[in-house]
């Protein structure tokens, strides 16, 4: 199995998050913090959920040892600070995927859940993480529409049609 799709998915995740945060950090503060009918009730709470779950799974993938305590953190309510924290996590995920080999992709990793540890194949855990990110970014996309903000296009990463060329991908600086 090629490792490239996992690297590209991690890069797509970073690109989509940066694209989404560009819209979020430009919106009026009252619209950003407003309550909306949604699972998490607001844009910052949804973004914090994405961020904390990313930290949780990246910790499991890298044997970080922090586990469930990640969810004990206070939410980051400043969108610029949250964007920077998310970008740092995204860069860590990209580096992790770039550092994998075939054997590592199929290794079991320990996930410290509330009811005790579970063991997951690394490739399956990565696929779950990517799906989780897409799902909740879609919720934020909808919340932006509710706030009267034009949500950004988040699904053109792999296509020449939507690609924006840069000299150096922004995640390499993280």
N, C-alpha and C positions, 0 to 999 in steps of 0.2 A: 504494500500500500504506500502510495506517495504521501510524503509529509506536507507537500506544497498546499493542498486544500486547507489544512489546519492553520498554516501560517497565513494564508490569504484570508481565512475567516477571522483570524485575530486582527489582521490589518483592517479588514472591513469593519469590524467592531469599533476599532479606534476611530476610523474615518466617520462612521455614522454617529458616534458619540460626539466628536468634535463638531460635526455639522449640526447636530441637534442643539448642542450647547451654544453655538453661535447665535441661533435664534432665541434661545432661552435667556442668555445674558443681555440681549438687546431689548428685551421686553420690559414694560413698566413694572416696577416692584410690586404694586398692588395686584396686577394681573398674575404675576408669578406666584405670589403667596395666597391668592384667592382660593376659596374652597370650590371644588367642582364635583359634580356627580361622577365618581370613579371609585375604583377599588381602594386606592390609597388616599383619596380625597383632595389631593393637590399635586401640583407639578413638583415642588421640592420633595414631598414625601415619596413620590414615585421614583424620582431620580436618586434619592438616597437609598431606596430599596435596591435599585439596579446596582449602585455602587457597593453597598454592603454585601450583596450576594456575590458580586464579582470578587471582592476581597476574600470572602469565605471560600469560594472554589479555587481561586488562585493559591490561597494558603494551602488547601488540600493538595493541589497539583504539585506544589513545590515543597511539600512536607514542612511547612512553616511552623506548625505547632501552636498556632493561635486559636484555631477552631471557632467554636460558637461564641467566644467572647467578642468577636467582631460585631455581633448584633447588639452588644451592650453600649456601643458608641452612641453619642448624641448625633442627631441629624445635623448636617452642615447646611445651614439655611442661606448662606451667601452663594449665589449661583456661580460667581467667578471662582471662589474657593473650591466649590464642589466640582466645577469643570477641571480645575488643576489636579485635584485629587483623583478624579476619574481618569484623566489622561495619564497620570503616573501608574495607576493600576493597569490601564490598557497597554502601556509600554511594557510592563512586567509580563503580561500575558503573551505579547508578541515575542519577547525574548525567550520565554519558556518554550513556546512552539518552535522557534528557530533552533533551540538547543536540543530538540528531541531527535532520537534515532528510531529506527523501526522497532527495536526491542522495547524502548521506553514508551512508545505509543501504546503498546499492549499491556504494560505493567498494571498491576492493581495498586490503587492509591487508597489511603485511609481518609474517610470523610467523617469528621467528629460531629455527629448529629446529637440532638437532644436526648435520644434514647440510647446513646452509645455509638461506638464507631461502626461504620459500614464500609464495605470495600467495593470499589468501582474500577472498571477498566478506564485507564486514562483517556483513550480515544472516545469512549462513550460519555465520559464526564465532560470532555471538551465540547462534544456535540450538544449535550444538554445545556451547557453554559451559553453557547452561541444562540441556541433557540430561546433561552430565557431572556437574553439581552434583546433579541429582536421583538419578542412578545411585549416586553414592557416599554421599549422605545415606541412601539406602536401606540401604546396607551398615552404616552406623553404627546405624541403626534396629534392624537385626537383632542387632548386637553388644550393644545395650542389653538386648535380650531375653535374650541369653546371660548377661548380667551380673545378671539378675534384676530389672532396672529396667523399669517400664512405659514403653515408648517413646511419645513424644507423637504426636498426630495431625498429619501434615504436609501433608495434601492438601485442606484446606478453605479455602484463601486466597481463592479466587474466589467462594465460595458464601456467601450470606446466612446459611445454616444454621450455619456454623462461624465466622463473622466476630466478632471482638472489636473493638468500636469504641473508639478512643482519640481524644483531642482533637487530637493531632498524631502522625503516624507516627514511630516511634522513629528511623528512618533519617535523618530530616531534621536531627537533631542531630549527625550524624556529620561 
